[in-house]
Amino acid sequence: MVFTDSHAHLCLDSFDADREEVLQRARDAGMRHLLCIASLARDLDATREFSEKHPDVFFAAGLHPHDARLWDDTLRQRLEGILSHPRHLAIGEIGLDYHYNYSPPEQQRAAFRAQIQMARAHRLPIVIHTREAHDDTLRILDEEKAAEVGGVFHCFSGNQAMADFALERNFKISFSGSLTFKNAESLRQIAGAVPRDVLLTETDAPFLSPHPHRGKRNEPARVVEVVRCLAQLRLVDPETMGELTTRNFEAAFPRLIPA
């Protein structure tokens, strides 16, 4: 099986003891591409350096909504300074998270808008995080004309209306291990019905380990469980689904493929 992990946080400290071994296990399982997500506030330098060492690893960078209170000119300049890096594919993950509100909602909205504007200025796709903030997320995406650059709804957990919004505005939809959870029947219905060319797979490692690994640290090799679940929903074999979602990933991030 060939597969792609479109979203992982492999440079967080939970992988400090065995990061290279984790990457090798993913390769042994069939991984073709890995997109590591960097936070401007924590692990940008480590993620950039990790991607530079490995030809199958790329990175995206952005200020997560949890840290939106930190957005200032210094962070803006830091983000702008890496946008042209040859292994940098997107701005993200960015968005809104009203579940924890680690940053005040108004600061989350301001940082989200600023980073969409930067993405449009540099013609880069975005990677979107939204939790308990769906209405504001969709409104801001439209107001800031994010459809001009497209990107990915990461770790999709929305309803059919959000899926329709993504489809109408040039966004891919990425499914994580939560697709395999017993209580995710409505999510599986959406995953089984959206057009095949919008499907992506991810782990969000070290989070959201899929069944039958729930409760354990997640890692990119386990995206095969998401691929298998999608394949079953779409009535195709896992090999076909792995190839399809890998091609979709390459289409979502044009910088990945040399001109």
C-alpha positions in Angstrom: 0.0 0.0 0.0 1.1 3.6 -0.8 -0.3 6.3 1.4 0.3 9.9 2.5 0.0 11.5 5.9 -1.2 15.0 5.2 -1.0 16.3 8.7 1.3 15.2 11.6 3.2 17.0 14.4 6.3 14.9 14.3 8.5 17.5 15.9 6.7 17.7 19.2 8.6 16.5 22.2 6.5 13.3 22.4 8.7 12.0 19.5 12.1 13.2 20.8 13.1 9.7 21.8 12.4 7.9 18.5 11.5 10.3 15.7 13.7 8.7 13.1 12.4 5.2 14.0 8.8 6.5 13.7 9.5 7.9 10.3 11.1 4.6 9.2 8.1 2.6 10.3 5.9 4.9 8.2 8.1 4.3 5.2 8.1 0.6 5.8 4.3 0.7 5.8 4.2 2.5 2.5 4.3 6.2 3.2 5.1 8.4 0.1 4.7 11.9 1.5 4.5 13.3 5.0 3.4 16.9 5.8 4.7 18.0 9.2 2.9 20.9 10.8 5.0 23.6 12.5 3.8 26.1 15.1 5.5 29.5 15.0 5.4 29.5 18.8 7.0 26.1 19.4 8.6 23.9 16.8 9.1 25.9 13.6 12.9 25.5 13.4 12.9 21.8 14.4 10.2 21.0 11.8 12.0 22.9 9.0 15.3 21.2 9.8 13.5 17.8 9.9 12.0 18.3 6.5 15.4 19.4 5.1 16.9 16.0 6.1 14.2 13.8 4.5 13.1 14.0 0.9 9.7 12.6 1.6 8.9 15.1 4.4 7.5 18.6 3.8 6.2 21.2 6.2 3.5 23.8 6.7 3.8 26.6 9.2 1.2 28.9 10.9 0.1 30.1 14.2 -2.4 27.7 15.8 -5.6 29.3 17.2 -4.5 28.2 20.7 -1.6 30.6 20.4 -3.4 33.4 18.6 -2.8 35.7 21.6 0.9 35.7 20.6 0.3 37.1 17.1 2.4 40.2 16.5 4.7 41.8 14.0 7.6 39.6 15.1 5.6 36.4 14.4 4.3 37.8 11.2 7.9 38.5 10.0 9.0 35.0 11.2 6.2 33.4 9.1 7.0 35.6 6.1 10.6 34.6 6.3 10.0 30.9 5.6 7.2 31.1 3.0 9.6 30.7 0.1 11.4 27.7 1.6 11.4 24.9 -1.0 10.0 22.4 1.4 7.2 24.7 2.8 3.9 23.8 1.2 1.1 25.8 3.0 0.2 28.2 5.8 -1.3 26.2 8.7 -2.6 25.0 10.8 -4.7 28.1 11.3 -8.3 28.7 12.3 -10.6 28.9 15.3 -11.0 26.8 18.4 -13.8 27.8 20.8 -13.7 24.6 22.7 -10.7 25.5 24.8 -10.4 29.3 24.1 -6.7 29.3 25.1 -6.7 32.5 23.2 -9.6 35.0 23.3 -11.9 34.5 20.3 -11.4 38.0 19.0 -7.6 37.4 18.9 -8.2 34.0 17.2 -10.3 35.7 14.5 -7.7 38.5 13.9 -4.8 36.0 13.6 -6.8 33.8 11.3 -7.7 36.7 9.0 -4.1 38.0 8.9 -2.7 34.6 7.9 -5.4 34.1 5.2 -4.4 37.4 3.8 -0.7 36.4 3.8 -1.6 33.1 2.1 -3.5 35.0 -0.7 -0.6 37.5 -1.1 1.9 34.6 -1.6 -0.5 32.2 -3.4 -0.2 29.5 -0.9 -2.9 27.0 0.3 -4.0 27.0 3.9 -4.6 24.2 6.4 -7.7 24.9 8.5 -8.4 24.0 12.1 -12.0 24.5 13.3 -13.6 23.3 16.5 -16.9 24.5 17.9 -16.5 27.6 15.7 -17.9 26.5 12.4 -20.0 29.5 11.6 -17.3 32.0 12.3 -14.7 29.9 10.4 -16.8 29.7 7.2 -17.8 33.4 7.4 -14.1 34.5 7.7 -13.0 32.2 4.9 -15.5 33.8 2.6 -14.9 37.3 3.8 -11.1 36.9 3.2 -11.6 35.2 -0.2 -9.7 32.0 0.9 -11.2 30.1 -2.0 -8.7 31.9 -4.2 -5.9 29.7 -2.7 -7.8 26.7 -1.4 -6.3 24.2 0.9 -7.5 21.6 3.4 -10.0 21.2 6.1 -7.8 19.3 8.5 -9.1 16.5 10.7 -12.6 17.1 9.3 -15.3 16.8 12.0 -18.0 19.0 10.5 -21.5 18.4 9.1 -22.7 18.1 5.6 -23.1 21.9 5.3 -19.4 22.3 6.0 -18.5 19.6 3.6 -20.6 21.3 0.9 -18.9 24.6 1.7 -15.5 23.0 1.2 -16.5 21.4 -2.1 -17.8 24.6 -3.5 -14.7 26.6 -2.6 -11.7 24.5 -3.8 -10.8 22.8 -0.5 -9.8 19.2 0.2 -11.3 17.3 3.2 -8.8 15.4 5.3 -10.0 12.5 7.5 -8.1 11.3 10.6 -8.3 8.4 13.0 -11.6 9.8 14.3 -13.2 8.3 11.2 -12.7 4.8 12.7 -14.3 5.6 16.1 -17.5 3.8 16.9 -19.5 7.0 17.5 -18.4 8.6 14.1 -21.2 7.2 11.9 -22.3 10.6 10.7 -18.7 11.4 9.7 -18.4 8.1 7.9 -21.6 9.0 5.9 -19.9 12.2 4.7 -16.7 10.4 3.9 -18.5 7.9 1.9 -20.4 10.4 -0.2 -18.1 13.4 -1.0 -16.3 13.4 -4.4 -13.3 11.1 -4.5 -11.0 13.9 -5.7 -11.3 15.8 -2.4 -10.3 13.0 0.0 -7.1 13.2 2.0 -5.8 11.1 4.9 -3.9 12.1 8.0 -3.0 11.0 11.5 -2.6 14.4 13.4 0.1 12.4 15.2 0.7 12.2 18.2 -3.1 12.7 18.6 -6.2 10.8 17.6 -4.8 7.3 17.2 -7.3 5.2 15.2 -9.0 2.1 16.2 -7.6 -0.4 17.3 -4.8 1.8 18.7 -7.0 4.3 20.6 -5.3 5.6 23.8 -1.8 5.2 22.4 0.5 7.8 20.9 -0.4 8.1 17.2 2.2 8.0 14.5 2.2 8.3 10.7 2.3 4.5 9.9 -1.2 4.3 11.4 -2.7 6.3 8.6 -3.2 2.9 6.9 -6.2 2.4 9.3 -7.8 5.6 7.9 -7.1 4.5 4.4 -8.7 1.1 5.1 -11.8 2.7 6.6 -12.2 5.0 3.6 -11.7 2.1 1.2 -14.4 0.1 2.9 -16.8 3.1 2.8 -16.0 3.7 -0.9 -16.1 0.0 -1.9 -12.6 0.0 -3.3 -9.5 -1.8 -2.2 -7.0 -0.1 0.2 -4.3 0.1 -2.4 -6.6 2.0 -4.7 -7.6 4.4 -1.9 -4.0 4.9 -0.9 -3.0 5.9 -4.4 -6.0 8.1 -4.8 -5.5 10.1 -1.6 -1.8 10.5 -2.4 -2.6 11.9 -5.8 -5.1 14.2 -4.2 -2.4 15.4 -1.8 -0.1 16.2 -4.6 -2.9 18.2 -6.3 -3.7 20.1 -3.1 -0.1 21.3 -2.7 1.3 22.3 -6.2 4.7 23.3 -4.8 5.3 19.6 -4.0 5.7 18.7 -7.6 8.5 20.3 -9.6 7.4 22.4 -12.5 
